[in-house]
């Protein structure tokens, strides 16, 4: 089984693009507090495809709280200089839009 669910806030506006094959692709990063009072933050990359990608690109913005469900994916590649890179990310099959970002007055925007 490969299933993951997280709730966190977007660290920046989602990036909506189109692949060479014409598929909508949306990349975003979600910040999650680590358990414990001063344990820091975990940052998770999320990718959405097709209609979900378009919806996220149109309606989400930095600071928005989201609930993401999907599967964990791993990829490896080499850059132009031959350096190897790798990444874990969530491939979303569902994203629920939760709390709006807070304004400087502490209210949901």
N, C-alpha and C positions, 0 to 999 in steps of 0.2 A: 504494500500500500504506500502511495506517495501522495499525502494530503497535508496541507498546511493552512492555518488560519491565523491572521494577525490583526490587531487594531493599533493604529498609530496616526501620526500627522505627517502630511507631505512637507518635505524640506524645501521644495521649490515648485514652480508651476510645471505640470506634466509637459513632456515633449512629444508632440504628435507628428509623425512622419508617415511616408508611404514607401514600401519596399519597391525594388525594381519590378517585381511581379504585380504591383498595384494593390498590395494588402496594406490596410491601415495598421500602424504600430504605434503604441504609446508607451513611453518609458517614464517611470517616476521613482522617487526614493521616499521611503517611509521611515520616520524616526520612532523608535519604541523605547520607553524607559526600561532600563534593566531593573529587575526586582532588587529591592533594598533602597535605603534612603539616599546614599551617595554613590550608587553603583554606576552611574553614567547612562549612556544612550547607545542603542544598537541601531544601525542603519541598514535597511533591507531594500534592494533593488527589486522593482516590480515591472513586469511587462504585460501589456494587454494587447489583444489582436482584434481586428475587424470592427464590428459595431460597438463592442465594449471599449475599444481604443478610442473610437470617435466620440463616444459619450463622455469618457474621461477627459479627453482633450478639450471638449466644449464647455464642460461644467465644473471641473476641479481647478483649484488654485492653491498656492503655497499656504500652509497652515491649516488646511481642511483636514478634519479627522475622517479616516476611512477604515472600513473593515474589509480585508482582502481574504479571499479564499482561492486556493489553487493548488498547484503542484510545484515542488522544488526542482529546479533544473540547474545543470552544471555545464559550462562550456569552456573550451580551451582554444587559443589561437596564437599566432605569431604576428608581430607587427612588422613594418617595413625593414627594421634593423635586425630582425630575427629574434628579438626578445620574446619569450613565452609569457603568456598571460592566461589567467583563469578567472572565472566568476561564477558565483551561485546567485540565482535570482528566482523569484516567484513568477511563474506563468499563471496569470489570473484567469479564473473562469467565472468569477463574480467579484464585484466591488460595490459595497454599500457606502453611500455618502452619509456621513454622520455629522458631527458638530462643525459649524462654520468656524473660521479663525476668529480669535478674539481681537477686538479693536483696542486702541490704547486706553479706552475707558473701561475695559474689562467685560464688555458686552459682546455677544456673538455678532459678527458682521454680516 
